[in-house]
Amino acid sequence: MAAAEECSVPPRWQSVSLTHVEYPSGDLTGELLAYSSLLPIFILVSFVTLIVFKRELHTISFFGGLVLNEGVNWVLKHIFREPRPCEGAHTTLTTEYGMPSSHSQFIWFFFIYSFLFLYLRMHQTNNARCLELLWRHILSICLLTVALSVSYSRVYLLYHSWSQVIYGGVAGSIIGAVWFFITQELLTPLFPKIAAWPVSEFFLIRDTSLIPNILWFEYTVTRAEARNRQRKLGTKLQ
């Protein structure tokens, strides 16, 4: 951990609008990294939106893993109690402890879980095998780039040291892999029963774990239903 006097702290920090993430004033790279540092918040908001509108059990489980991961990070921070590098560089911090980095732990949990989901959970369709494989490779590279960007931003912006970011990434990766296999092996077999509960039916909570490609399924079902309704409407107008 770098001592405070060894840090090259910029003379003035500037906050990203409506947030407490700060970057060196006039530093374009720092500003871009500050925005990338906000990606975990965007991911959480996206999950809440998906849960509200899709109400799918696997999405709820994924989100539950992210919340559990954050809880583990809070416990680890208060066990190690390691201060952040360059103490006093930032005045708007939710906690003074930096080991492990919560941003790094969050984004690597998200990357590892998403990676395993893409390659182990989703199945190829026979009519688009090569195209789907290419899509998964491209998406995996994009997710890896996001994870590296968020991790590096925490060091560049003097919120964490390299060791705090690395340990956060390792912790998030391990928890992400463990939670994926818990969801896959233990929770998924229970999803049909959970979806049949009266409370689940009341809130329209559904289980799509047996559908190989949910995007293709929803697209074909929606298109077929739209054509059927259009045909009925045309019959009535005649």
Solvent accessible surface area in square Angstrom, and as a share of the most:
residue,aa,sasa,rsa
1,M,132,0.59
2,A,44,0.34
3,A,38,0.30
4,A,58,0.45
5,E,148,0.66
6,E,126,0.56
7,C,24,0.15
8,S,104,0.67
9,V,68,0.39
10,P,29,0.18
11,P,144,0.91
12,R,154,0.56
13,W,41,0.14
14,Q,79,0.35
15,S,52,0.34
16,V,7,0.04
17,S,86,0.56
18,L,182,0.91
19,T,40,0.23
20,H,131,0.58
21,V,18,0.10
22,E,19,0.09
23,Y,12,0.04
24,P,17,0.11
25,S,38,0.25
26,G,80,0.77
27,D,36,0.19
28,L,123,0.61
29,T,70,0.41
30,G,0,0.00
31,E,53,0.24
32,L,113,0.56
33,L,20,0.10
34,A,0,0.00
35,Y,101,0.38
36,S,17,0.11
37,S,0,0.00
38,L,7,0.03
39,L,52,0.26
40,P,10,0.06
41,I,89,0.45
42,F,107,0.45
43,I,23,0.12
44,L,59,0.29
45,V,90,0.51
46,S,59,0.38
47,F,14,0.06
48,V,74,0.43
49,T,65,0.38
50,L,82,0.41
51,I,37,0.19
52,V,77,0.44
53,F,162,0.68
54,K,76,0.32
55,R,83,0.30
56,E,15,0.07
57,L,13,0.06
58,H,16,0.07
59,T,25,0.15
60,I,56,0.29
61,S,12,0.08
62,F,23,0.10
63,F,49,0.20
64,G,30,0.29
65,G,0,0.00
66,L,0,0.00
67,V,80,0.46
68,L,86,0.43
69,N,0,0.00
70,E,63,0.28
71,G,36,0.34
72,V,49,0.28
73,N,4,0.02
74,W,156,0.55
75,V,72,0.41
76,L,43,0.21
77,K,8,0.04
78,H,57,0.25
79,I,115,0.58
80,F,117,0.49
81,R,139,0.51
82,E,45,0.20
83,P,44,0.27
84,R,22,0.08
85,P,9,0.06
86,C,8,0.05
87,E,119,0.53
88,G,70,0.68
89,A,13,0.10
90,H,12,0.05
91,T,123,0.71
92,T,54,0.31
93,L,65,0.32
94,T,143,0.83
95,T,33,0.19
96,E,118,0.53
97,Y,31,0.12
98,G,0,0.00
99,M,16,0.07
100,P,3,0.02
101,S,0,0.00
102,S,28,0.18
103,H,39,0.17
104,S,0,0.00
105,Q,0,0.00
106,F,4,0.02
107,I,2,0.01
108,W,41,0.14
109,F,0,0.00
110,F,33,0.14
111,F,21,0.09
112,I,36,0.18
113,Y,0,0.00
114,S,13,0.08
115,F,77,0.32
116,L,29,0.14
117,F,57,0.24
118,L,9,0.04
119,Y,69,0.26
120,L,95,0.47
121,R,26,0.10
122,M,25,0.11
123,H,104,0.47
124,Q,62,0.28
125,T,32,0.18
126,N,157,0.81
127,N,122,0.62
128,A,30,0.23
129,R,136,0.49
130,C,110,0.66
131,L,123,0.61
132,E,23,0.10
133,L,53,0.26
134,L,100,0.50
135,W,107,0.38
136,R,2,0.01
137,H,87,0.39
138,I,95,0.48
139,L,58,0.29
140,S,11,0.07
141,I,113,0.57
142,C,69,0.41
143,L,28,0.14
144,L,68,0.34
145,T,79,0.46
146,V,45,0.26
147,A,0,0.00
148,L,96,0.48
149,S,33,0.21
150,V,0,0.00
151,S,10,0.06
152,Y,92,0.35
153,S,0,0.00
154,R,12,0.04
155,V,24,0.14
156,Y,71,0.27
157,L,0,0.00
158,L,37,0.18
159,Y,6,0.02
160,H,3,0.01
161,S,16,0.10
162,W,134,0.47
163,S,44,0.28
164,Q,0,0.00
165,V,6,0.03
166,I,100,0.51
167,Y,127,0.48
168,G,0,0.00
169,G,9,0.09
170,V,78,0.45
171,A,19,0.15
172,G,0,0.00
173,S,27,0.17
174,I,103,0.52
175,I,32,0.16
176,G,0,0.00
177,A,30,0.23
178,V,80,0.46
179,W,43,0.15
180,F,2,0.01
181,F,94,0.39
182,I,55,0.28
183,T,1,0.00
184,Q,51,0.23
185,E,111,0.50
186,L,113,0.56
187,L,50,0.25
188,T,23,0.13
189,P,82,0.52
190,L,84,0.42
191,F,7,0.03
192,P,65,0.41
193,K,137,0.58
194,I,40,0.20
195,A,21,0.16
196,A,63,0.49
197,W,130,0.45
198,P,111,0.70
199,V,82,0.47
200,S,2,0.01
201,E,107,0.48
202,F,157,0.65
203,F,104,0.43
204,L,125,0.62
205,I,44,0.23
206,R,88,0.32
207,D,37,0.19
208,T,18,0.11
209,S,21,0.13
210,L,157,0.78
211,I,48,0.25
212,P,75,0.47
213,N,19,0.10
214,I,52,0.26
215,L,116,0.58
216,W,123,0.43
217,F,89,0.37
218,E,39,0.18
219,Y,113,0.43
220,T,36,0.21
221,V,73,0.42
222,T,90,0.52
223,R,94,0.34
224,A,61,0.47
225,E,73,0.33
226,A,57,0.44
227,R,139,0.51
228,N,44,0.23
229,R,157,0.57
230,Q,133,0.59
231,R,152,0.55
232,K,114,0.48
233,L,102,0.51
234,G,30,0.28
235,T,88,0.51
236,K,165,0.70
237,L,142,0.71
238,Q,187,0.83
